[in-house]
Amino acid sequence: MAIGPRRPLFYLSVLTGGFVLGGFLSALLRRFLPPGPAKEFFTWTVTPSVGPVHLDLLVLSVTLGPIGLDVSLLGLVGVLLAYLLARSLF
């Protein structure tokens, strides 16, 4: 049981670890599952993106982007597993 509030770094590390774990699971299933509805369902991703963003400051001009994030069902499962693991450890 936690004493006091969690730090934002804790939540950021859980999210990062979960998305990495979910991406690994998604890549693994994409490689080893035979073509079919199960493969399509588990490896389907949504990619929201932002950009390009252009900033012009007379002396310096910077362009960032596009920046995207692949979110899949297994990515969300990875976040859930990472959260449960972190909650049980801390």
PyMOL CGO cylinders between C-alpha atoms (Angstrom):
from pymol import cmd
from pymol.cgo import CYLINDER

trace = [
    CYLINDER, 0.00, 0.00, 0.00, 1.42, 3.38, -1.00, 0.3, 1, 1, 1, 1, 1, 1,
    CYLINDER, 1.42, 3.38, -1.00, 2.03, 6.09, 1.56, 0.3, 1, 1, 1, 1, 1, 1,
    CYLINDER, 2.03, 6.09, 1.56, 1.42, 9.51, 0.00, 0.3, 1, 1, 1, 1, 1, 1,
    CYLINDER, 1.42, 9.51, 0.00, 0.92, 10.52, -3.62, 0.3, 1, 1, 1, 1, 1, 1,
    CYLINDER, 0.92, 10.52, -3.62, 2.90, 9.03, -6.48, 0.3, 1, 1, 1, 1, 1, 1,
    CYLINDER, 2.90, 9.03, -6.48, 5.42, 11.15, -8.33, 0.3, 1, 1, 1, 1, 1, 1,
    CYLINDER, 5.42, 11.15, -8.33, 4.81, 12.13, -11.99, 0.3, 1, 1, 1, 1, 1, 1,
    CYLINDER, 4.81, 12.13, -11.99, 8.08, 10.43, -12.95, 0.3, 1, 1, 1, 1, 1, 1,
    CYLINDER, 8.08, 10.43, -12.95, 6.66, 7.15, -11.66, 0.3, 1, 1, 1, 1, 1, 1,
    CYLINDER, 6.66, 7.15, -11.66, 3.65, 7.40, -13.97, 0.3, 1, 1, 1, 1, 1, 1,
    CYLINDER, 3.65, 7.40, -13.97, 5.78, 8.48, -16.91, 0.3, 1, 1, 1, 1, 1, 1,
    CYLINDER, 5.78, 8.48, -16.91, 8.12, 5.53, -16.44, 0.3, 1, 1, 1, 1, 1, 1,
    CYLINDER, 8.12, 5.53, -16.44, 5.18, 3.11, -16.15, 0.3, 1, 1, 1, 1, 1, 1,
    CYLINDER, 5.18, 3.11, -16.15, 3.66, 4.49, -19.36, 0.3, 1, 1, 1, 1, 1, 1,
    CYLINDER, 3.66, 4.49, -19.36, 6.97, 4.34, -21.20, 0.3, 1, 1, 1, 1, 1, 1,
    CYLINDER, 6.97, 4.34, -21.20, 7.73, 0.82, -20.03, 0.3, 1, 1, 1, 1, 1, 1,
    CYLINDER, 7.73, 0.82, -20.03, 4.21, -0.29, -20.88, 0.3, 1, 1, 1, 1, 1, 1,
    CYLINDER, 4.21, -0.29, -20.88, 4.31, 1.09, -24.41, 0.3, 1, 1, 1, 1, 1, 1,
    CYLINDER, 4.31, 1.09, -24.41, 7.72, -0.52, -24.99, 0.3, 1, 1, 1, 1, 1, 1,
    CYLINDER, 7.72, -0.52, -24.99, 6.42, -3.86, -23.68, 0.3, 1, 1, 1, 1, 1, 1,
    CYLINDER, 6.42, -3.86, -23.68, 3.26, -3.55, -25.78, 0.3, 1, 1, 1, 1, 1, 1,
    CYLINDER, 3.26, -3.55, -25.78, 5.27, -2.64, -28.88, 0.3, 1, 1, 1, 1, 1, 1,
    CYLINDER, 5.27, -2.64, -28.88, 7.44, -5.70, -28.33, 0.3, 1, 1, 1, 1, 1, 1,
    CYLINDER, 7.44, -5.70, -28.33, 4.37, -7.92, -27.97, 0.3, 1, 1, 1, 1, 1, 1,
    CYLINDER, 4.37, -7.92, -27.97, 2.81, -6.41, -31.08, 0.3, 1, 1, 1, 1, 1, 1,
    CYLINDER, 2.81, -6.41, -31.08, 5.98, -6.93, -33.14, 0.3, 1, 1, 1, 1, 1, 1,
    CYLINDER, 5.98, -6.93, -33.14, 6.26, -10.49, -31.86, 0.3, 1, 1, 1, 1, 1, 1,
    CYLINDER, 6.26, -10.49, -31.86, 2.68, -11.35, -32.82, 0.3, 1, 1, 1, 1, 1, 1,
    CYLINDER, 2.68, -11.35, -32.82, 3.01, -9.54, -36.15, 0.3, 1, 1, 1, 1, 1, 1,
    CYLINDER, 3.01, -9.54, -36.15, 5.94, -11.80, -36.97, 0.3, 1, 1, 1, 1, 1, 1,
    CYLINDER, 5.94, -11.80, -36.97, 4.67, -15.17, -35.71, 0.3, 1, 1, 1, 1, 1, 1,
    CYLINDER, 4.67, -15.17, -35.71, 0.87, -15.16, -36.11, 0.3, 1, 1, 1, 1, 1, 1,
    CYLINDER, 0.87, -15.16, -36.11, -0.46, -16.57, -39.39, 0.3, 1, 1, 1, 1, 1, 1,
    CYLINDER, -0.46, -16.57, -39.39, -2.49, -14.18, -41.57, 0.3, 1, 1, 1, 1, 1, 1,
    CYLINDER, -2.49, -14.18, -41.57, -6.09, -13.98, -40.42, 0.3, 1, 1, 1, 1, 1, 1,
    CYLINDER, -6.09, -13.98, -40.42, -8.56, -12.09, -38.26, 0.3, 1, 1, 1, 1, 1, 1,
    CYLINDER, -8.56, -12.09, -38.26, -6.63, -12.65, -35.00, 0.3, 1, 1, 1, 1, 1, 1,
    CYLINDER, -6.63, -12.65, -35.00, -3.49, -11.10, -36.48, 0.3, 1, 1, 1, 1, 1, 1,
    CYLINDER, -3.49, -11.10, -36.48, -5.45, -8.16, -37.87, 0.3, 1, 1, 1, 1, 1, 1,
    CYLINDER, -5.45, -8.16, -37.87, -7.19, -7.58, -34.52, 0.3, 1, 1, 1, 1, 1, 1,
    CYLINDER, -7.19, -7.58, -34.52, -4.14, -7.77, -32.26, 0.3, 1, 1, 1, 1, 1, 1,
    CYLINDER, -4.14, -7.77, -32.26, -1.75, -5.85, -34.53, 0.3, 1, 1, 1, 1, 1, 1,
    CYLINDER, -1.75, -5.85, -34.53, -4.13, -3.06, -35.63, 0.3, 1, 1, 1, 1, 1, 1,
    CYLINDER, -4.13, -3.06, -35.63, -2.67, 0.34, -34.74, 0.3, 1, 1, 1, 1, 1, 1,
    CYLINDER, -2.67, 0.34, -34.74, -3.84, 3.94, -34.63, 0.3, 1, 1, 1, 1, 1, 1,
    CYLINDER, -3.84, 3.94, -34.63, -1.19, 6.57, -35.37, 0.3, 1, 1, 1, 1, 1, 1,
    CYLINDER, -1.19, 6.57, -35.37, -2.07, 10.11, -34.27, 0.3, 1, 1, 1, 1, 1, 1,
    CYLINDER, -2.07, 10.11, -34.27, 0.52, 12.59, -35.49, 0.3, 1, 1, 1, 1, 1, 1,
    CYLINDER, 0.52, 12.59, -35.49, 1.36, 16.25, -35.06, 0.3, 1, 1, 1, 1, 1, 1,
    CYLINDER, 1.36, 16.25, -35.06, 3.42, 18.30, -37.41, 0.3, 1, 1, 1, 1, 1, 1,
    CYLINDER, 3.42, 18.30, -37.41, 5.35, 19.61, -38.98, 0.3, 1, 1, 1, 1, 1, 1,
    CYLINDER, 5.35, 19.61, -38.98, 5.63, 22.58, -36.64, 0.3, 1, 1, 1, 1, 1, 1,
    CYLINDER, 5.63, 22.58, -36.64, 7.63, 25.52, -38.00, 0.3, 1, 1, 1, 1, 1, 1,
    CYLINDER, 7.63, 25.52, -38.00, 9.12, 28.20, -35.74, 0.3, 1, 1, 1, 1, 1, 1,
    CYLINDER, 9.12, 28.20, -35.74, 10.79, 31.21, -37.38, 0.3, 1, 1, 1, 1, 1, 1,
    CYLINDER, 10.79, 31.21, -37.38, 12.72, 33.54, -35.04, 0.3, 1, 1, 1, 1, 1, 1,
    CYLINDER, 12.72, 33.54, -35.04, 14.45, 35.95, -37.46, 0.3, 1, 1, 1, 1, 1, 1,
    CYLINDER, 14.45, 35.95, -37.46, 17.87, 34.61, -36.39, 0.3, 1, 1, 1, 1, 1, 1,
    CYLINDER, 17.87, 34.61, -36.39, 16.93, 30.93, -36.07, 0.3, 1, 1, 1, 1, 1, 1,
    CYLINDER, 16.93, 30.93, -36.07, 14.43, 28.82, -37.96, 0.3, 1, 1, 1, 1, 1, 1,
    CYLINDER, 14.43, 28.82, -37.96, 13.37, 25.43, -36.60, 0.3, 1, 1, 1, 1, 1, 1,
    CYLINDER, 13.37, 25.43, -36.60, 11.03, 22.80, -38.07, 0.3, 1, 1, 1, 1, 1, 1,
    CYLINDER, 11.03, 22.80, -38.07, 9.92, 19.84, -35.95, 0.3, 1, 1, 1, 1, 1, 1,
    CYLINDER, 9.92, 19.84, -35.95, 7.87, 16.91, -37.07, 0.3, 1, 1, 1, 1, 1, 1,
    CYLINDER, 7.87, 16.91, -37.07, 5.91, 15.11, -37.99, 0.3, 1, 1, 1, 1, 1, 1,
    CYLINDER, 5.91, 15.11, -37.99, 5.79, 13.36, -34.62, 0.3, 1, 1, 1, 1, 1, 1,
    CYLINDER, 5.79, 13.36, -34.62, 3.60, 10.27, -34.33, 0.3, 1, 1, 1, 1, 1, 1,
    CYLINDER, 3.60, 10.27, -34.33, 2.73, 7.66, -31.75, 0.3, 1, 1, 1, 1, 1, 1,
    CYLINDER, 2.73, 7.66, -31.75, 1.63, 4.13, -32.67, 0.3, 1, 1, 1, 1, 1, 1,
    CYLINDER, 1.63, 4.13, -32.67, -1.03, 2.91, -30.26, 0.3, 1, 1, 1, 1, 1, 1,
    CYLINDER, -1.03, 2.91, -30.26, -2.29, -0.66, -30.50, 0.3, 1, 1, 1, 1, 1, 1,
    CYLINDER, -2.29, -0.66, -30.50, -4.39, -2.99, -28.38, 0.3, 1, 1, 1, 1, 1, 1,
    CYLINDER, -4.39, -2.99, -28.38, -1.25, -4.76, -27.22, 0.3, 1, 1, 1, 1, 1, 1,
    CYLINDER, -1.25, -4.76, -27.22, 0.30, -1.39, -26.34, 0.3, 1, 1, 1, 1, 1, 1,
    CYLINDER, 0.30, -1.39, -26.34, -2.59, -0.77, -23.97, 0.3, 1, 1, 1, 1, 1, 1,
    CYLINDER, -2.59, -0.77, -23.97, -2.22, -4.31, -22.58, 0.3, 1, 1, 1, 1, 1, 1,
    CYLINDER, -2.22, -4.31, -22.58, 1.48, -3.58, -22.04, 0.3, 1, 1, 1, 1, 1, 1,
    CYLINDER, 1.48, -3.58, -22.04, 0.65, -0.40, -20.12, 0.3, 1, 1, 1, 1, 1, 1,
    CYLINDER, 0.65, -0.40, -20.12, -1.81, -2.33, -17.95, 0.3, 1, 1, 1, 1, 1, 1,
    CYLINDER, -1.81, -2.33, -17.95, 0.76, -5.05, -17.24, 0.3, 1, 1, 1, 1, 1, 1,
    CYLINDER, 0.76, -5.05, -17.24, 3.46, -2.48, -16.43, 0.3, 1, 1, 1, 1, 1, 1,
    CYLINDER, 3.46, -2.48, -16.43, 1.08, -0.64, -14.08, 0.3, 1, 1, 1, 1, 1, 1,
    CYLINDER, 1.08, -0.64, -14.08, 0.11, -3.84, -12.25, 0.3, 1, 1, 1, 1, 1, 1,
    CYLINDER, 0.11, -3.84, -12.25, 3.75, -4.86, -11.95, 0.3, 1, 1, 1, 1, 1, 1,
    CYLINDER, 3.75, -4.86, -11.95, 4.81, -1.43, -10.68, 0.3, 1, 1, 1, 1, 1, 1,
    CYLINDER, 4.81, -1.43, -10.68, 1.91, -1.31, -8.23, 0.3, 1, 1, 1, 1, 1, 1,
    CYLINDER, 1.91, -1.31, -8.23, 2.83, -4.68, -6.80, 0.3, 1, 1, 1, 1, 1, 1,
    CYLINDER, 2.83, -4.68, -6.80, 6.52, -3.73, -6.46, 0.3, 1, 1, 1, 1, 1, 1,
    CYLINDER, 6.52, -3.73, -6.46, 6.06, -0.24, -4.99, 0.3, 1, 1, 1, 1, 1, 1,
]
cmd.load_cgo(trace, "trace")
